Amino acid sequence: MSTVDRRTETLRALQPYIERARSFSGWTFDDVRKAPLDPDPPWDYQAVAREHVAVARDVLDMGTGGGEVLSQIVAGRDARVVATEHWHVNAPIARDRLRPLGGHVVRANNLRLPFRDAAFDLVLNRHEELDPADVVRVLRGGGAIVTQQVGHNQWEEQRRFFPRRTVWPDHFVTYRRGFEAAGMRVEAMRHEQRVAYATLGDVVFMMLITPWEVPDFDPDAEIDALLAMEDALGGPQGIVFTEVRYLIAASGR
């Protein structure tokens, strides 16, 4: 197949993924085909969060997405639950999902939480930006924060094909130090895992719904970079990237 034909055929195959990304909402990826090549992280975020919710009175979930994960964590619990969600598409989805559970959703910038001091005894945060000092501000004495985040070097293999890929600070270090500086007891774990994505379409879908990773990403204009990435990182199991996660649990002050 000529280079021109390969570009044309690949772009045609990518169109369903591009269309799906345009209508994406919520924050689950059930349709993305990927398989881990290494062991999973040695923690279960939902299990850790449920343990804390079991003894909490007032819970804040930062950046709840469509409320998918939070609804599973708080189901059957008596705690008062408030969630933030900045994206206007997801906020009503989260509101409708959490309302039957007694939850409330507030559209907010998560670096400046719109809540009074000492309003919560538990803050949950799954893959949402935060300011440790502001989280500590809204926590009561003895309160806790549980957060799972994406590592700053996630998908680092992609950078040579997309050099403008965002360079993130290492928040595993800065968040941990921020909570320690506030006098909290901190437990932190970090894990790297190779993951194979089944097709280039699955990769493109993920790139489109996370536009902060490669700003102004355009599959049509950057098809040559995508094909070079597929050739270099692809294999019998799929296109392989390193995914990075970390968990921080801090309590007491």
N, C-alpha and C positions, 0 to 999 in steps of 0.2 A: 504494500500500500504506500502511495506517495505521501509526502509530508502534508501536502494540501488536503488530500483525501482523509488522512488521519485526523487533522484538525476539524474538518467538517463532520466526520462521523462522531468524534468525541463530543463536540458541541451539541450535536443532536441528542446524544445519549445523556448529556448533562441537563437538558431542558426540564425534565420532570423534577429534578432535585432543586433547580433554581426556582421553579414555580412553587414548590412546597416551602422553600425558605421564605418566599415573599408573603406567604399566608401563615407563617409560624406564629404560635402563641403558646403560653404556658412555659414550662421549663423542664420537660421530659423529652427523652430522645429514643423512644421505643422503636422508631422506624429506622434508626441508624444502625447499620449492620457492622458490628465490630466484635473482635474476639481477643481476650487477654492472652498474651504469650508468657507472662510471668505471674507469680502469685498476687492475689488481691491485697490491699492494705490490711494490716493486722488489727484494724478497728472497724466497727460498724457505726457510722455516724448516727443513724436513726436509733439504734439501741442505746448509745451513750446519751442522746438527747432525751429519750423516753425515761431513762433512769433519773435524770435531773427534773423533768416535768413532773414526775410522780411525787416530788416533795416541794413543788413550787406553788405559789399562790397567784403570782402575776408574771406572765411570760410575754416577752417581745421576740418576734421573729423578724430579722432584718432581710429585706429583699426576698420576699416569699415566693416570687414567680407567680404561678397560678395557684399557689397554696397546696400543690400536690403532695409534697413531702411533709409539710407541717400538718396537714389534715390526718396523715397516718400517725404522726408522733403524738398528737393531742387527743385523738379519738378515745372516748371513754374516761377522760380526765376531767377534774373539776376546776382546774386553774382558769383564771381570766386570761384570755389570749388576745394580743394585739399584734398585727403584722404590718410591716411597711412594704410598699412596692412602688417604685418610681415610674415604671413604664406604663403609659396610659392604656395599652392593650391588655396587659396582664392584671392590672388593678381590679377591674370589674369581674374578671374570671376568678380571682382569689376571693373577692368579696362573696360571690355566689357560692363558692365551695366551702368557705369557712363559716358563713352565717349559720347554717344548721348546727354547727358545733359551738355556737356562741362566740365566734371570733369576729374581730373588727379589723378592717383594713384602712390604712392611712397612706396616701400618696406623699412621699417624703424623700428628701435627699438624705442618704444614710450616713453622710459624714457630719451632718448637723441634725441630730434627732430632735423632732419637735415635741419632746416630752419633758415634764418637770423632773427635777433632781429626785433620785431615789424612788422612781416610779415602779421598778420591777425588781424581782428577786432572781430572775433568770433571763438571759439574752441568748437567743439561738441565731446562728448565722451560717448559712450554707452557700458559699461561693459569692458573697456580697462584700463590697468594700466597707471598711470601717475605720474609725478613729478610736484607738484604745482609750484615750482620755475621755471622749464623749460617751463611750460605752460604760466606763466606770462611773461617770456622772449620773447616768440614769439607773444604776444599780444601787440597791439598798446595801447597807453593811452586811457582809457575809454572803452577798449574792454571787452569782456565777455566770460566766460566759462560756459557751461551747461553740466553736466555729471550725468548719472544714473549708479549706480554701484550695485553689489551684496554684501550684508552684509557679514562680516567675520564669522558670525555664521549661515550661510545658511546650511540647512540639518544637523543641529547639532545632530539630533536623530541618525544619521548613525554612529557616532563616536564609540559607544560601540561595534559595530560589525566590524568596521574597525579602530582600535585604531591609525593606522599610518596616518589617514586622516590629511591633512595639517592644521596646526594652522596658521591662517592669522592674520596680524595686523588689528586693528580696523581703517581702512582708513576713515570711516565716521568722526572720530575725527581728524586724522592726515591731511587729505586733507583739511578739513574745517579750521583747524588752519594754514595750509600752505598758503591758500589764504588770510586769515585774516592778517597774518604776512606781506603779500605783500601790505597791505592797501586796499584790495578790500572789497566791501560790499557783504556779504554772506547770502544767504537764503538756509536753509537745512531742509530736511524732511526725515524721516525714517519710514518704514512700514514693518510689519510682517504679513504673510498670510499662513494659512495651505492649502496645496494643496494635492489632492489625485491622485496618478498615477494609471492608470487602471490595469496595470500588472507589474510583476517583469521584464518583457522584456523592458518595457518603462524606468524603473529605470536603468537597465543595460546599455541600449543605452546611456542615459545621462551620466552615469559614464565613459563609454568608450570614449566619445567625449570631456570630460573634465578631461584629465589624470592628471592635476595638483592637483585635489582634493584628489584622493586616488592614490598615485604614484604606478606604476607597477600593477595596478588592473588586475586580471586575472579571469574571470568568471568560467573557468574550475577548476582552482586550489582552488577557494574560494567559491565553490558552497554551502558548509555547512554554511558559514557566510551569504550568500545571503538568504538561506532558513530560517535561524534563524531571519534575518531581516524581511522577509516577514511574518513570524509567529507573530512577536512582533508588527509590525507596520501596518499590513494589516487588513482590515475590509471590510464590505459590499461595501464601496465606493471606495476602492482601498488601496494602500500603501501610508500612509500620512507622509509628511515632512513639515517642516516650511521653507518657502522661505522668504528671506529678501532682500529688495531693499531700496535704498536711492537716493535722488536727491539733488544735489548741484548746485546752480546757483550763480555765483560770477561776479561782474562787477565793472568797474571803478577803478582807482588808481591814 
